[in-house]
């Protein structure tokens, strides 16, 4: 697809920015697929923020740039291809827009500038041991006591809670009833007394998930977002652009580039992997899927820009984009074979390598961990089964 | 869900849908398929009267100078009605190849006649046993006092039989036994020495192989084989995009038919559409078809080799998945000749490889990623 000249110039500008401003240690960690430290992430947030690039998709008064959806997609893509870290979407894509839309003036003033400056890290407290996709079973209670809510319960699968300063949380404020009428959306300071974070080591070797225990945590009533008992409306209000982003075109392209690199530089059985028919066939098949996904996302964008409301159909982007990432990761692992068998926890976290300390292969040393990590895409944020249900009921009328 | 259409595009789609709904009946299709070469002249005239054959022909040759996108939009609607007549073979591929030829009286005469549906042209795409893959011609052309004479054979291509003339590539003889350049020739259907072997394909369309023995032909363009093949590739690529749009149309109807069926068919006291396993499988088909529609739309705006091959890979995959799944979800009724779905199943099964297999396009795409070491 030929880009219009303005978009192409914009792409060049972003590309140059990433090339010049992304610190080498952060670039190297992404290139190697290692987990970034909190310090690295915050440092990158601040660099982006200094150039007004951390929250370009927000409304203008809060630091937004008024970009078109295409520009925003190009921005994400160039970030991924330039080896910038994937930004914490719960902070920048979910909470920020939610506060802009539903927050009180006081809440906006307190949180939005801090997030836009890159100073604040948020985590999302939705899932519980007995409430994954089914939020009607939510058990964490928030009892009103004067000017406070007293919150007791536990959250699980809370990504990066170990890094977070704040958590936005769904809590039960009324017994029984539909989830639409009994759940509230609350902002909780992670330093509050009564909060314990228990890290959960994943099968990939990283700590991404946590369990968060809340024991009589006192939360000022002014940190309620939206009306009491109407938290479900707030939680599912992902704005349209964020839903388009769930196609994860940039993240898919990042993986395609890695798979291509495996094919071009790694040998197996005496031959470059990219010269082997099975690898070529699977690569081409996935590339065709990615181009089709991109075309489909472009069509949604075109419709949106033509003023149409994007309905439940948009679920298909998340469904396909998340699955495709997994297929790329599987191809990478299969291409590498035995080179991807070893597990070196220190290397995974960017803390040098165990053994003699010599650098490991950029792609192979984290490939297996990344393939496990990628399984989260089809589970989190509405599992693929939920997306299927949405499309079946709301689009196909089944 | 549709693409965002301009007003004229909406009109194209609407009129094609109306025509296709009226004339796209099983009886009409059987009539066309049973015709000696799958393209009754009165049907072709009817299609011409709609203006559809003039889309890709430049305005100076009395065409409409339309875009590939518009043609594809039309092809998608014609695909919904399982058009038997060789719209893509003649009005997309052969037209485009002739349009690419240098201006001249013969080219103008033919383009004008084609735009009006007075004459039909088709390209002998493949070499024998190389169906699906473009390759350098083996047929030979030698000069004689009455002009060029062709000898050789061509593999089975859609649209050849019943055409008023064929476009044929052949090697040019410079001296006895010596060949240099190649030529693109126009061979009249009634040329002595030309024999076509027509077949009715399993979806009702027709295709033919050709053999030529001292068949007189008119040279349209002499050039090296690479240049001529690049021209044919361009025409074929555009044909593939239209073919994918057509297939998306056929796949949509197969899905719609199945959705209706599962909602009404009851087993164990409830409609089979209430089973989640059935719902999710239908959602997968729906999403794949939507992606295919979005993808041909994009590829039609600029049919690069990368997009065309990727599109054909998707198209083959979706076509196969749709025919297999819609048949399975119907159960035994889907296997009968009399139930309407069957025609769609056969069309989709053939669509997966009519213009080249997925394997071929996978290799074409992979070569771009792994053989070219300059684009790092």
Boltz contact constraints between the chains, C-beta under 6 A:
constraints:
  - contact:
      token1: [A, 2]
      token2: [B, 302]
      max_distance: 6.0
  - contact:
      token1: [A, 260]
      token2: [B, 369]
      max_distance: 6.0
  - contact:
      token1: [A, 263]
      token2: [B, 370]
      max_distance: 6.0
  - contact:
      token1: [A, 274]
      token2: [B, 370]
      max_distance: 6.0
  - contact:
      token1: [A, 280]
      token2: [B, 366]
      max_distance: 6.0
  - contact:
      token1: [A, 281]
      token2: [B, 362]
      max_distance: 6.0
  - contact:
      token1: [A, 283]
      token2: [B, 366]
      max_distance: 6.0
  - contact:
      token1: [A, 284]
      token2: [B, 362]
      max_distance: 6.0
  - contact:
      token1: [A, 284]
      token2: [B, 365]
      max_distance: 6.0
  - contact:
      token1: [A, 284]
      token2: [B, 366]
      max_distance: 6.0
  - contact:
      token1: [A, 287]
      token2: [B, 365]
      max_distance: 6.0
  - contact:
      token1: [A, 288]
      token2: [B, 310]
      max_distance: 6.0
  - contact:
      token1: [A, 288]
      token2: [B, 313]
      max_distance: 6.0
  - contact:
      token1: [A, 288]
      token2: [B, 314]
      max_distance: 6.0
  - contact:
      token1: [A, 291]
      token2: [B, 310]
      max_distance: 6.0
  - contact:
      token1: [A, 292]
      token2: [B, 291]
      max_distance: 6.0
  - contact:
      token1: [A, 292]
      token2: [B, 295]
      max_distance: 6.0
  - contact:
      token1: [A, 292]
      token2: [B, 314]
      max_distance: 6.0
  - contact:
      token1: [A, 295]
      token2: [B, 294]
      max_distance: 6.0
  - contact:
      token1: [A, 295]
      token2: [B, 295]
      max_distance: 6.0
  - contact:
      token1: [A, 295]
      token2: [B, 298]
      max_distance: 6.0
  - contact:
      token1: [A, 296]
      token2: [B, 291]
      max_distance: 6.0
  - contact:
      token1: [A, 296]
      token2: [B, 294]
      max_distance: 6.0
  - contact:
      token1: [A, 299]
      token2: [B, 3]
      max_distance: 6.0
  - contact:
      token1: [A, 299]
      token2: [B, 294]
      max_distance: 6.0
  - contact:
      token1: [A, 302]
      token2: [B, 4]
      max_distance: 6.0
  - contact:
      token1: [A, 303]
      token2: [B, 4]
      max_distance: 6.0
  - contact:
      token1: [A, 306]
      token2: [B, 4]
      max_distance: 6.0
  - contact:
      token1: [A, 313]
      token2: [B, 1]
      max_distance: 6.0
  - contact:
      token1: [A, 316]
      token2: [B, 287]
      max_distance: 6.0
  - contact:
      token1: [A, 388]
      token2: [B, 280]
      max_distance: 6.0
  - contact:
      token1: [A, 388]
      token2: [B, 283]
      max_distance: 6.0
  - contact:
      token1: [A, 391]
      token2: [B, 283]
      max_distance: 6.0
  - contact:
      token1: [A, 392]
      token2: [B, 279]
      max_distance: 6.0
  - contact:
      token1: [A, 392]
      token2: [B, 283]
      max_distance: 6.0
  - contact:
      token1: [A, 398]
      token2: [B, 273]
      max_distance: 6.0
  - contact:
      token1: [A, 398]
      token2: [B, 279]
      max_distance: 6.0
